[in-house]
Amino acid sequence: MSTTSPKSGPSVNSRTAGARPGRIAAFVALFVLGALTGAAGALVQAAWFPGGLLLSLAAAAGLFFVGTDLTGSRAGVGSAGAGWLVAVLFLTATRPEGDFVFGAGLGSYVFLLGGMAAAVICATIGNLLQPPRDSVRMGK
């Protein structure tokens, strides 16, 4: 027996709602912020080696977590992570002049792999540990 009436239909959760203009704008903004974070991190991690590397990884992880928290779904971290990855892969390509942003040092590899690991960790854990506020929690 169903608890929903045929007139009202099932309730729509904000996480399963369709694409709204504000939600699409948030994903685009997260993509752009991810690209900016990746480009800034690529420059900072090499400039101030130990501190710059930690700062750039912390900024990327913070953006990924905020993306999850802002959108309430894993698509937020996917959008920010995609922007970060596009910027980083663009900066790893060599130029016709022979110049490139990333050196062949250990810090560059830690930045690349650490940023990808931060995105995966934030997508896995994120803010999805508790049910949404408008749903009923068990045990109450």
C-alpha positions as a printed NumPy array, in Angstrom:
array([[  0.   ,   0.   ,   0.   ],
       [  1.437,   3.39 ,  -0.999],
       [  1.535,   6.299,   1.427],
       [  1.337,   8.965,  -1.276],
       [ -2.009,  10.099,  -2.543],
       [ -2.616,  10.057,  -6.277],
       [ -3.455,  13.766,  -6.267],
       [ -0.284,  15.035,  -4.624],
       [  2.196,  12.493,  -5.998],
       [  5.552,  11.697,  -4.437],
       [  7.486,  14.466,  -2.749],
       [ 10.461,  15.801,  -4.683],
       [ 13.728,  16.061,  -2.818],
       [ 15.977,  19.041,  -3.585],
       [ 18.796,  16.658,  -4.519],
       [ 16.725,  14.873,  -7.129],
       [ 15.148,  17.999,  -8.584],
       [ 15.825,  18.849, -12.202],
       [ 18.425,  21.259, -13.449],
       [ 17.602,  24.786, -12.379],
       [ 19.424,  27.919, -13.581],
       [ 20.971,  28.528, -10.152],
       [ 22.23 ,  24.969,  -9.95 ],
       [ 23.716,  25.14 , -13.448],
       [ 25.392,  28.45 , -12.578],
       [ 26.885,  26.848,  -9.468],
       [ 28.365,  24.019, -11.541],
       [ 29.821,  26.45 , -14.076],
       [ 31.251,  28.614, -11.288],
       [ 32.797,  25.538,  -9.653],
       [ 34.346,  24.525, -12.974],
       [ 35.889,  27.989, -13.421],
       [ 37.089,  28.079,  -9.802],
       [ 38.596,  24.629, -10.267],
       [ 40.49 ,  25.805, -13.335],
       [ 41.753,  28.884, -11.484],
       [ 42.773,  26.796,  -8.478],
       [ 44.642,  24.355, -10.704],
       [ 46.488,  27.12 , -12.553],
       [ 47.377,  28.983,  -9.357],
       [ 48.442,  25.761,  -7.657],
       [ 50.689,  24.86 , -10.578],
       [ 52.543,  28.14 , -10.16 ],
       [ 52.619,  28.243,  -6.357],
       [ 53.683,  24.644,  -5.745],
       [ 56.933,  25.149,  -7.642],
       [ 57.64 ,  28.659,  -6.38 ],
       [ 57.555,  27.927,  -2.637],
       [ 58.329,  24.228,  -2.625],
       [ 57.255,  22.705,   0.65 ],
       [ 54.788,  25.392,   1.745],
       [ 53.469,  26.154,  -1.72 ],
       [ 52.77 ,  22.503,  -2.402],
       [ 50.802,  22.126,   0.832],
       [ 48.972,  25.393,   0.194],
       [ 47.965,  24.414,  -3.346],
       [ 46.77 ,  20.964,  -2.263],
       [ 44.823,  22.459,   0.648],
       [ 43.176,  24.972,  -1.696],
       [ 42.197,  22.222,  -4.135],
       [ 40.832,  19.977,  -1.378],
       [ 38.931,  22.893,   0.134],
       [ 37.358,  23.757,  -3.204],
       [ 36.372,  20.139,  -3.802],
       [ 34.733,  19.88 ,  -0.393],
       [ 32.93 ,  23.198,  -0.834],
       [ 31.683,  21.959,  -4.207],
       [ 30.161,  18.947,  -2.543],
       [ 28.682,  21.039,   0.256],
       [ 27.366,  23.783,  -2.027],
       [ 25.543,  21.541,  -4.471],
       [ 24.683,  18.767,  -2.032],
       [ 25.808,  16.108,  -4.493],
       [ 28.913,  14.49 ,  -5.866],
       [ 28.466,  16.436,  -9.086],
       [ 29.821,  19.512,  -7.307],
       [ 33.189,  17.942,  -6.681],
       [ 33.082,  16.49 , -10.194],
       [ 32.596,  19.936, -11.682],
       [ 35.379,  21.535,  -9.624],
       [ 37.644,  18.548, -10.212],
       [ 37.057,  18.659, -13.958],
       [ 38.048,  22.33 , -14.068],
       [ 41.143,  21.614, -11.98 ],
       [ 42.114,  18.695, -14.201],
       [ 41.627,  20.614, -17.452],
       [ 43.842,  23.458, -16.224],
       [ 46.536,  21.134, -14.912],
       [ 46.612,  18.994, -18.052],
       [ 46.732,  22.113, -20.208],
       [ 49.714,  23.382, -18.223],
       [ 51.59 ,  20.055, -18.435],
       [ 51.664,  20.158, -22.234],
       [ 54.907,  21.409, -23.744],
       [ 54.916,  24.534, -25.864],
       [ 56.548,  24.889, -29.303],
       [ 59.16 ,  27.084, -27.647],
       [ 60.08 ,  24.213, -25.335],
       [ 58.712,  25.9  , -22.206],
       [ 56.352,  24.277, -19.75 ],
       [ 55.033,  25.138, -16.313],
       [ 55.686,  21.88 , -14.499],
       [ 59.206,  20.756, -13.79 ],
       [ 60.303,  17.154, -13.557],
       [ 60.651,  17.244,  -9.783],
       [ 58.937,  15.311,  -7.042],
       [ 56.726,  18.284,  -6.107],
       [ 54.99 ,  18.307,  -9.498],
       [ 54.067,  14.652,  -9.242],
       [ 52.846,  15.077,  -5.666],
       [ 50.696,  18.023,  -6.809],
       [ 49.181,  16.082,  -9.712],
       [ 48.505,  12.871,  -7.815],
       [ 47.6  ,  14.636,  -4.571],
       [ 45.018,  16.815,  -6.302],
       [ 43.428,  13.811,  -7.953],
       [ 43.413,  11.94 ,  -4.643],
       [ 41.808,  14.925,  -2.898],
       [ 39.047,  14.996,  -5.512],
       [ 38.376,  11.287,  -5.087],
       [ 38.37 ,  11.548,  -1.294],
       [ 35.979,  14.513,  -1.308],
       [ 33.702,  12.755,  -3.789],
       [ 33.692,   9.614,  -1.675],
       [ 33.222,  11.171,   1.747],
       [ 32.05 ,  14.722,   1.121],
       [ 29.013,  16.074,   2.902],
       [ 26.94 ,  13.014,   2.132],
       [ 27.359,  11.357,   5.516],
       [ 24.07 ,  12.647,   6.94 ],
       [ 20.679,  12.607,   5.265],
       [ 19.281,  15.945,   4.103],
       [ 17.793,  18.217,   6.746],
       [ 14.238,  17.927,   5.444],
       [ 14.113,  14.145,   5.664],
       [ 13.244,  12.126,   8.726],
       [ 16.205,  10.718,  10.624],
       [ 15.987,   7.265,  12.064],
       [ 15.81 ,   6.927,  15.811],
       [ 13.691,   9.995,  16.49 ]])
